[in-house]
Amino acid sequence: MLAEGAAQLAAGKRPKLNEVLLTPNNVKRVADQLAKLRGAAMKVGQLMSMDAGDMLPKEVSELLARLRADADPMPIGQLSQVLLNEWGDNWQQQFQQFSLQPIAAASIGQVHSAYLDKQQRVAIKIQYPGVKGSIDSDVDNVVSLLNISGVLPKQFDYQHILQDAKLQLHQEADYLQEAEYLRQYQSKLAKHTEFEIPELFSHLSTSNILTMSHHEGEAIDQLQQQPQALRDEVMHKLFSLLMMELFEFGLMQTDPNFANYLYSAQANKIVLLDFGATRQIPQQISQAYRQLLSRALAEPFTLDLAALEQLGFVKPDSTERQIATLHSMLALVIQPLKHSGTYDFASSPLAKELREAGMALSYEHDYWHTPPIDVLLIHRKIGGMYLLASRLKAKVNLQQLFEPYRLEY
């Protein structure tokens, strides 16, 4: 940043902080470093990479896209030691073929392809050594960076959410827990044949290794050049899944990283790959969302303060100004649901408007507090689906999808 700023000064320009920070060379350096660091730090870059050009320059999000599944892999020697520790001396005998080069490398682990026999190909997710031990310091360091940057207001009490974030990441690093969530999704989606769930191989899975059936498909965000009808159909299915998770399952995979989804053209199915960030959704949270959205869809538009308080967005002492700001934000958020017919995410200014409204609310000195971690993770998933719909320029009838869950007022 200093070098770029000095160059601009030398050219007679007055450099702006964001312009100096977000130069292509700087972003490439950041992406390269996050790919080496992996863990919680890399997750920040993954979230940034999902932007469709509304908040970051398109070139910036494209440079960060490598972080979705392209971290620096483990050295072969380190990989061999992990396999030896987890599977024992004769682990090779369980495979007809095992590729030592990963087919993907993400924030917590990398994925290898192997064959148990001629017919059965498997995908093996192997956790990086030391990831579990680095989570707490990673999160602390990310918050330190936010404090230094001035993004977090001084009065913002973030300690409780810091602890929740650490607990969530520790859960994501427990592959036996992920295996259990995978089983639950297989059961809950058994009748929904539009989705494909990997088969679990329990005898080859540990807390640091997860072995599943291998599935082919195209990365979900690469469908941009496919026909409009297909893009619309894919997003319709994903929004339908989101609502089933929130209102029926009491269970939600909250990490919207685009690399967690594949589209199988041969089977016309969406492959769900990752269940590490799955979260159990309490019934009262689910019901509060139903109430909030149902009242907001009614005419005239109404803000359900009881539901907002249940979700942690308002407190008994919230001011009229804060409530008015939330009223304005919900009016924005609800637009795709209130829209009659298909909502066109391609021409929607929603992401930009929400960002501006959110920033205005963020800097109200007496507002800062955070909802429960469940609500924040639900919003991470919802935000990710909005960003993917925008990326694919999809048109989806969200009002129709929500109708089975709508309460009458």
C-alpha positions in Angstrom: 0.0 0.0 0.0 2.8 2.4 0.9 4.6 1.7 -2.4 1.4 2.2 -4.4 0.6 5.4 -2.5 4.0 6.8 -3.0 3.8 6.1 -6.8 0.5 7.9 -7.0 1.9 10.9 -5.0 4.9 11.0 -7.3 2.5 11.2 -10.2 0.7 14.2 -8.6 -2.3 12.2 -7.4 -3.8 12.2 -3.9 -4.2 8.5 -3.2 -7.4 7.1 -1.6 -7.1 4.3 0.9 -9.4 1.8 -0.8 -7.8 2.5 -4.2 -4.3 1.9 -2.8 -5.4 -1.3 -1.0 -7.4 -2.9 -3.8 -5.0 -2.7 -6.7 -4.7 -6.0 -8.7 -1.1 -6.6 -7.6 -2.0 -6.1 -3.9 -5.0 -8.4 -4.2 -3.0 -11.1 -5.9 -0.4 -10.9 -3.1 -3.2 -11.2 -0.5 -4.7 -14.2 -2.3 -1.3 -15.9 -2.5 -0.7 -15.3 1.2 -4.2 -16.5 2.3 -3.7 -19.6 0.2 -0.6 -20.4 2.2 -2.1 -19.5 5.5 -5.3 -21.5 4.9 -7.6 -21.9 7.9 -9.9 -19.1 9.2 -7.9 -16.4 7.5 -8.5 -18.0 4.1 -12.3 -18.2 4.8 -12.3 -14.4 4.9 -10.9 -14.3 1.3 -13.4 -17.0 0.2 -16.3 -14.8 1.4 -14.9 -11.8 -0.4 -14.5 -13.8 -3.6 -18.2 -14.4 -3.9 -19.0 -10.8 -4.7 -20.5 -10.4 -8.1 -19.1 -6.9 -8.7 -21.5 -5.0 -6.5 -19.1 -4.3 -3.6 -15.7 -5.0 -5.0 -14.3 -4.4 -8.5 -14.9 -7.5 -10.6 -11.2 -8.0 -11.2 -10.7 -8.2 -7.4 -13.2 -10.9 -6.8 -11.9 -12.9 -9.8 -8.3 -12.8 -8.3 -9.7 -14.0 -4.9 -11.7 -16.8 -6.6 -8.7 -19.2 -6.4 -9.3 -19.3 -2.6 -12.5 -21.3 -3.0 -10.7 -24.5 -3.8 -7.1 -23.7 -4.7 -5.0 -23.3 -1.5 -1.4 -24.4 -1.4 -1.4 -28.2 -1.0 0.6 -30.1 1.7 4.1 -31.3 0.8 4.1 -35.0 -0.1 6.1 -35.9 3.0 3.6 -34.1 5.3 0.7 -35.8 3.5 2.3 -39.2 3.9 2.7 -38.7 7.6 -0.9 -37.7 8.1 -2.1 -40.8 6.2 0.2 -43.0 8.3 -1.0 -41.5 11.6 -4.7 -41.8 10.6 -4.8 -45.2 8.8 -1.7 -47.1 10.0 1.3 -48.6 8.3 -0.5 -50.6 5.6 -3.1 -48.0 4.5 -2.2 -48.4 0.8 -3.6 -51.9 0.8 -7.1 -50.5 1.1 -6.9 -48.8 -2.3 -6.4 -50.0 -5.9 -5.1 -46.6 -6.7 -4.5 -43.4 -4.7 -3.5 -40.1 -6.2 -1.0 -38.1 -4.1 -1.8 -34.9 -6.0 -4.9 -33.2 -4.6 -7.8 -32.4 -7.0 -8.8 -29.5 -4.7 -7.3 -27.6 -1.7 -9.5 -25.4 0.5 -9.3 -23.6 3.8 -9.3 -26.6 6.2 -8.3 -29.6 4.1 -7.5 -30.9 0.6 -9.3 -33.5 -1.5 -7.6 -36.5 -3.1 -9.0 -39.0 -5.7 -8.7 -42.7 -5.1 -10.1 -46.0 -6.3 -11.2 -48.8 -3.9 -11.6 -51.1 -6.9 -12.2 -50.7 -10.6 -15.7 -49.3 -10.2 -15.6 -47.4 -6.9 -14.0 -44.0 -7.1 -13.8 -42.0 -3.8 -13.0 -38.4 -2.8 -10.9 -38.2 0.3 -10.8 -35.0 2.3 -7.7 -34.7 4.4 -7.3 -32.0 7.0 -4.1 -29.9 7.1 -2.0 -30.7 10.2 -2.3 -27.9 12.8 -5.5 -26.3 11.5 -7.4 -27.2 14.7 -4.7 -25.7 16.8 -4.5 -22.5 14.8 -8.2 -21.6 14.7 -8.3 -19.4 17.9 -5.2 -17.4 16.9 -6.5 -17.1 13.3 -9.7 -15.6 14.4 -7.9 -13.3 16.9 -5.6 -12.1 14.1 -8.5 -11.4 11.7 -10.2 -9.3 14.4 -6.9 -7.5 15.1 -6.8 -6.6 11.4 -10.3 -5.3 11.5 -9.5 -3.2 14.5 -6.4 -1.7 12.9 -8.3 -0.9 9.7 -11.0 1.0 11.7 -13.8 -1.2 10.3 -15.0 -2.1 13.8 -16.3 0.9 15.8 -14.6 1.2 19.2 -17.8 0.6 21.1 -18.6 -2.7 19.4 -18.4 -5.5 21.9 -17.4 -8.5 19.7 -16.0 -10.8 22.4 -19.0 -13.2 22.6 -19.3 -13.5 18.8 -15.5 -14.1 18.7 -16.0 -17.1 20.9 -19.0 -18.4 18.9 -16.9 -18.0 15.7 -14.1 -20.1 17.2 -16.6 -22.8 18.3 -18.1 -22.9 14.9 -14.8 -23.3 13.1 -13.7 -26.1 15.6 -16.9 -27.9 14.6 -16.1 -27.5 10.9 -12.7 -29.1 11.6 -14.3 -32.2 13.1 -14.8 -34.6 10.2 -16.7 -37.2 12.3 -19.2 -34.5 13.1 -19.4 -33.6 9.4 -20.0 -37.3 8.6 -23.0 -37.3 11.0 -24.5 -34.2 9.3 -23.9 -35.9 5.9 -26.0 -38.9 7.1 -28.8 -36.5 8.3 -28.9 -34.7 4.9 -29.1 -38.1 3.1 -32.2 -38.9 5.2 -33.8 -35.5 4.8 -33.3 -35.2 1.1 -34.0 -38.9 0.3 -37.2 -37.9 -1.6 -35.7 -34.8 -3.3 -34.0 -36.4 -6.3 -33.0 -33.1 -7.7 -30.0 -33.2 -5.3 -27.2 -35.7 -5.1 -25.5 -36.5 -1.8 -22.2 -38.3 -1.6 -22.1 -41.8 0.0 -20.0 -42.0 3.2 -17.3 -44.6 3.8 -17.2 -44.7 7.6 -14.4 -47.3 7.8 -12.1 -44.8 6.0 -13.2 -41.7 7.9 -11.7 -40.2 11.1 -11.8 -36.8 12.8 -9.1 -35.7 10.3 -10.1 -37.7 7.1 -13.5 -37.9 5.4 -14.0 -40.4 2.6 -17.0 -40.1 0.3 -18.1 -41.3 -3.1 -16.6 -39.2 -5.9 -19.0 -37.0 -8.0 -18.4 -35.3 -11.3 -19.9 -32.0 -12.3 -19.4 -28.4 -13.3 -18.6 -25.7 -10.6 -21.9 -24.0 -9.9 -20.7 -20.5 -10.6 -19.4 -21.5 -14.0 -22.9 -21.9 -15.4 -23.0 -18.3 -16.4 -22.8 -19.2 -20.1 -25.5 -21.8 -19.9 -29.1 -21.1 -21.1 -31.2 -18.8 -19.0 -33.7 -21.6 -18.3 -31.0 -23.8 -16.7 -29.6 -21.0 -14.6 -33.1 -20.2 -13.4 -33.8 -23.9 -12.6 -30.6 -24.3 -10.6 -31.2 -21.3 -8.5 -34.9 -22.3 -8.0 -33.7 -25.6 -6.5 -31.1 -23.9 -4.3 -33.5 -21.4 -2.9 -36.0 -24.2 -2.3 -33.3 -26.1 -0.4 -32.6 -22.9 1.6 -36.2 -22.7 2.7 -36.5 -26.4 3.5 -33.4 -26.0 5.7 -34.7 -23.0 7.5 -38.4 -23.9 7.9 -38.5 -27.7 7.8 -35.2 -29.5 8.6 -34.0 -27.4 11.6 -30.6 -27.9 9.9 -28.7 -25.7 7.6 -25.4 -26.0 5.8 -24.3 -22.3 6.4 -21.2 -22.0 4.2 -22.2 -20.6 0.8 -18.7 -21.1 -0.8 -19.5 -21.8 -4.4 -17.1 -24.7 -4.5 -19.5 -26.6 -2.2 -21.9 -27.1 -5.2 -21.5 -28.9 -8.5 -24.0 -29.2 -11.3 -24.2 -32.6 -13.0 -25.5 -32.1 -16.5 -25.7 -35.8 -17.2 -28.1 -36.3 -14.3 -29.5 -32.8 -14.2 -28.8 -32.7 -10.4 -27.1 -30.4 -8.0 -24.3 -32.2 -6.1 -23.9 -31.1 -2.4 -20.3 -31.6 -1.4 -19.6 -30.1 2.0 -21.5 -30.4 5.3 -18.8 -29.1 7.7 -20.5 -25.8 8.4 -23.9 -27.4 9.1 -25.8 -25.7 12.0 -28.9 -26.9 13.9 -31.5 -24.2 13.7 -33.6 -23.8 16.9 -37.3 -23.9 16.4 -37.8 -20.4 17.9 -35.4 -18.9 15.3 -37.2 -20.6 12.4 -40.6 -19.5 13.7 -39.4 -15.9 14.2 -38.3 -15.8 10.5 -41.7 -17.1 9.4 -43.4 -14.4 11.4 -41.1 -11.6 10.3 -41.3 -12.5 6.6 -45.1 -13.2 6.6 -45.9 -9.9 8.3 -43.6 -8.0 5.9 -45.4 -9.6 2.9 -48.8 -8.6 4.2 -50.3 -5.3 3.2 -49.6 -2.8 4.5 -45.9 -3.6 5.1 -45.5 -4.3 8.8 -42.4 -4.7 11.0 -42.8 -7.5 13.5 -40.9 -6.2 16.5 -41.4 -9.3 18.6 -39.9 -11.4 15.8 -37.0 -9.0 15.4 -36.3 -9.1 19.2 -36.4 -12.9 19.1 -33.8 -12.8 16.3 -31.6 -10.4 18.3 -31.9 -7.4 15.9 -33.6 -5.1 18.4 -33.5 -4.8 22.2 -36.2 -3.4 24.5 -34.3 -0.1 24.7 -33.8 0.3 20.9 -34.5 3.8 19.7 -37.2 4.8 17.2 -34.4 5.8 14.8 -32.8 2.4 15.0 -36.2 0.7 14.4 -36.9 3.0 11.5 -33.5 2.1 9.9 -34.3 -1.6 10.3 -37.7 -1.0 8.8 -36.0 0.5 5.7 -33.5 -2.4 5.5 -36.2 -5.1 5.7 -38.2 -3.3 3.0 -35.1 -3.7 0.8 -34.4 -7.3 1.8 -38.0 -8.3 1.2 -38.1 -7.0 -2.4 -37.4 -10.4 -4.1 -40.1 -12.1 -1.9 -42.7 -9.3 -2.5 -42.1 -9.3 -6.2 -45.0 -10.9 -8.1 -43.6 -13.5 -10.6 -39.9 -14.1 -11.2 -37.4 -11.7 -9.6 -34.6 -10.8 -12.0 -31.3 -10.8 -9.9 -29.3 -9.7 -12.9 -30.9 -6.2 -13.0 -31.4 -5.9 -9.2 -29.5 -3.1 -7.4 -30.3 -4.9 -4.1 -26.8 -5.8 -3.1 -25.5 -2.2 -3.5 -28.6 -0.7 -1.7 -28.2 -3.2 1.2 -24.5 -2.4 1.5 -25.2 1.3 1.7 -28.0 0.9 4.2 -26.0 -1.5 6.3 -23.0 0.8 6.4 -25.3 3.7 7.5 -26.7 1.5 10.3 -23.2 0.3 11.2 -22.0 3.8 12.0 -24.8 4.8 14.3 -22.8 5.1 17.5 -25.5 3.6 19.8 -26.6 0.8 17.6 -23.8 -1.7 17.5 -24.7 -5.1 18.9 -24.8 -8.5 17.2 -27.6 -11.1 16.8 -27.0 -14.7 17.9 -24.4 -16.7 16.0 -27.3 -18.9 14.5 -28.8 -15.8 12.9 -25.5 -14.5 11.6 -24.7 -17.9 10.0 -28.2 -18.1 8.4 -27.6 -14.7 6.9 -24.2 -15.8 5.6 -26.1 -18.5 3.7 -28.9 -16.3 2.5 -26.4 -13.7 1.4 -24.4 -16.3 -0.5 -27.5 -17.5 -2.4 -28.3 -13.9 -3.3 -24.7 -13.4 -4.6 -24.8 -16.7 -6.6 -28.2 -15.7 -8.1 -26.7 -12.4 -9.1 -23.6 -14.1 -10.5 -25.7 -16.4 -12.6 -28.1 -13.6 -13.6 -31.0 -15.9 -12.6 -34.7 -15.2 -12.4 -36.5 -16.9 -9.5 -40.1 -16.7 -8.1 -39.2 -16.5 -4.4 -42.7 -15.5 -3.5 -44.0 -18.8 -4.8 -41.3 -20.7 -3.0 -42.1 -19.1 0.4 -45.9 -19.5 0.0 -46.0 -23.0 1.7 -44.4 -21.5 4.8 -46.3 -18.2 4.9 -48.5 -17.4 8.0 -51.8 -15.7 7.6 -52.3 -12.3 9.2 
